[in-house]
């Protein structure tokens, strides 16, 4: 890929630059749509895990209230804690990642030689925007990867919740 210095001195074909920009812009939009999908999944799973943990804590609490020495409350508390940790992972997923804007800042356009319309300004600006989209894409892909790690951890904890319940239940 050309660096900015080589891009500045290159003879840019405006039609090619426009297509390159359109393709890169679509790719960034796809990555940002993926982020939204991850956020929706994390929100739904977080709500479900909190609900499950509250139910488990409620059942465990009811057993514990009747008889504080009754060990049969432990499986409910153990599973509830694991689901609560899973919900924490989904909160982590919602907070994870840095994402780039699709558009460009005014500073990119409000420069002499650009805004006052040199003959090849549009082609060069499209080439520059395409160049900067590569940084934006890298940042957004990294953010999505962080979300995937958090969501995966939460889902693993969700699978471990019933397992913990069974282990504690079998030790009664």
C-alpha positions as CSV (number, residue, x, y, z in Angstrom):
1,X,0.0,0.0,0.0
2,X,1.3,3.5,-0.8
3,X,2.2,5.7,2.1
4,X,1.0,9.3,2.3
5,X,4.1,10.8,0.7
6,X,3.9,8.5,-2.3
7,X,0.2,9.1,-2.5
8,X,0.7,12.9,-2.6
9,X,3.0,12.6,-5.6
10,X,1.0,10.0,-7.4
11,X,-1.1,10.7,-10.5
12,X,-4.5,9.7,-9.1
13,X,-7.2,8.5,-11.4
14,X,-10.4,10.0,-9.9
15,X,-12.7,7.1,-11.1
16,X,-10.4,4.5,-9.5
17,X,-10.0,6.6,-6.3
18,X,-13.8,6.9,-6.1
19,X,-14.3,3.2,-6.5
20,X,-11.6,2.4,-4.0
21,X,-13.1,4.8,-1.5
22,X,-16.6,3.3,-2.0
23,X,-15.3,-0.2,-1.4
24,X,-13.4,0.7,1.7
25,X,-16.3,2.7,3.0
26,X,-18.6,-0.3,2.6
27,X,-16.1,-2.5,4.4
28,X,-16.0,-0.1,7.3
29,X,-19.8,0.1,7.4
30,X,-19.9,-3.8,7.5
31,X,-17.5,-3.8,10.4
32,X,-19.6,-1.3,12.3
33,X,-22.8,-3.2,11.6
34,X,-21.0,-6.3,13.0
35,X,-20.3,-4.3,16.1
36,X,-24.0,-3.4,16.5
37,X,-24.8,-7.1,16.1
38,X,-22.4,-8.0,18.8
39,X,-23.8,-5.3,21.1
40,X,-27.4,-6.6,20.6
41,X,-26.3,-10.2,21.4
42,X,-24.4,-9.0,24.5
43,X,-27.3,-7.0,25.7
44,X,-29.8,-9.9,25.2
45,X,-27.5,-12.4,26.8
46,X,-26.7,-10.1,29.7
47,X,-30.4,-9.6,30.5
48,X,-31.0,-13.4,30.3
49,X,-28.0,-14.2,32.6
50,X,-29.0,-11.6,35.1
51,X,-32.6,-13.0,35.1
52,X,-31.3,-16.6,35.6
53,X,-28.9,-15.6,38.4
54,X,-31.7,-13.7,40.2
55,X,-33.9,-16.8,40.0
56,X,-31.2,-19.0,41.2
57,X,-30.3,-16.6,44.1
58,X,-34.0,-16.4,44.9
59,X,-34.4,-20.2,45.1
60,X,-31.2,-20.5,47.1
61,X,-32.2,-17.7,49.4
62,X,-35.6,-19.3,50.0
63,X,-34.0,-22.6,51.0
64,X,-31.4,-20.8,53.1
65,X,-34.1,-18.8,54.9
66,X,-35.9,-22.0,55.9
67,X,-32.8,-23.6,57.2
68,X,-29.4,-21.8,57.2
69,X,-27.6,-25.1,57.6
70,X,-29.3,-26.7,54.6
71,X,-26.6,-27.4,52.0
72,X,-29.1,-27.8,49.2
73,X,-29.0,-24.0,48.7
74,X,-25.3,-24.2,47.6
75,X,-25.9,-25.4,44.0
76,X,-28.3,-22.5,43.4
77,X,-25.8,-19.9,44.8
78,X,-22.9,-21.5,42.9
79,X,-24.7,-21.5,39.6
80,X,-26.1,-18.0,40.2
81,X,-22.6,-16.6,40.8
82,X,-21.3,-18.2,37.5
83,X,-24.2,-16.7,35.6
84,X,-23.6,-13.3,37.2
85,X,-19.9,-13.5,36.1
86,X,-21.2,-14.3,32.6
87,X,-23.4,-11.2,32.7
88,X,-20.3,-9.3,33.7
89,X,-18.5,-10.6,30.6
90,X,-21.4,-9.3,28.4
91,X,-21.1,-5.9,30.1
92,X,-17.4,-6.0,29.3
93,X,-18.3,-6.7,25.6
94,X,-20.6,-3.7,25.6
95,X,-17.8,-1.5,26.9
96,X,-15.0,-3.1,24.8
97,X,-13.4,-1.6,21.8
98,X,-12.7,1.7,20.1
99,X,-14.5,2.4,16.8
100,X,-13.8,4.8,14.0
101,X,-16.2,7.2,12.4
102,X,-17.2,6.6,8.8
103,X,-16.9,10.2,7.7
104,X,-14.0,12.5,7.6
105,X,-13.2,15.5,9.7
106,X,-13.5,19.1,8.4
107,X,-9.7,19.5,8.8
108,X,-9.2,17.1,5.9
109,X,-11.3,19.2,3.5
110,X,-10.7,22.8,4.7
111,X,-7.2,23.2,3.3
112,X,-5.8,25.4,0.6
113,X,-5.6,23.4,-2.5
114,X,-8.5,21.1,-1.5
115,X,-11.5,23.3,-0.7
116,X,-10.5,25.9,-3.4
117,X,-10.7,23.1,-5.9
118,X,-7.5,22.2,-7.6
119,X,-8.2,20.2,-10.8
120,X,-7.2,16.9,-9.2
121,X,-8.3,17.6,-5.6
122,X,-11.3,15.3,-5.6
123,X,-9.2,12.3,-6.7
124,X,-6.5,12.9,-4.2
125,X,-8.9,13.5,-1.4
126,X,-10.7,10.2,-2.2
127,X,-7.3,8.5,-2.2
128,X,-6.4,10.1,1.2
129,X,-9.7,9.1,2.7
130,X,-9.2,5.6,1.4
131,X,-5.8,5.6,3.0
132,X,-7.2,6.8,6.4
133,X,-10.0,4.2,6.2
134,X,-7.4,1.5,6.6
135,X,-6.5,2.8,10.0
136,X,-10.2,3.2,10.9
137,X,-10.8,-0.4,9.7
138,X,-7.9,-1.8,11.8
139,X,-9.2,0.0,14.9
140,X,-12.7,-1.2,14.4
141,X,-11.7,-4.8,13.7
142,X,-9.6,-4.8,16.9
143,X,-12.7,-3.5,18.8
144,X,-14.8,-6.3,17.3
145,X,-12.2,-8.9,18.3
146,X,-12.3,-7.7,21.9
147,X,-16.1,-8.0,21.9
148,X,-15.9,-11.5,20.5
149,X,-13.5,-12.5,23.4
150,X,-15.9,-11.0,26.0
151,X,-19.0,-12.6,24.5
152,X,-17.2,-16.0,24.2
153,X,-16.1,-15.9,27.8
154,X,-19.7,-15.1,28.9
155,X,-21.1,-18.0,26.8
156,X,-18.5,-20.4,28.3
157,X,-19.6,-19.3,31.8
158,X,-23.2,-19.8,30.7
159,X,-22.3,-23.4,29.8
160,X,-20.5,-23.8,33.1
161,X,-23.4,-22.6,35.2
162,X,-25.5,-25.8,34.9
163,X,-22.3,-27.9,35.3
164,X,-21.5,-26.2,38.6
165,X,-25.1,-26.7,39.7
166,X,-24.9,-30.4,39.0
167,X,-21.5,-30.8,40.7
168,X,-22.7,-29.0,43.8
169,X,-25.9,-31.0,43.7
170,X,-24.1,-34.3,43.4
171,X,-22.0,-33.5,46.5
172,X,-25.0,-33.1,48.7
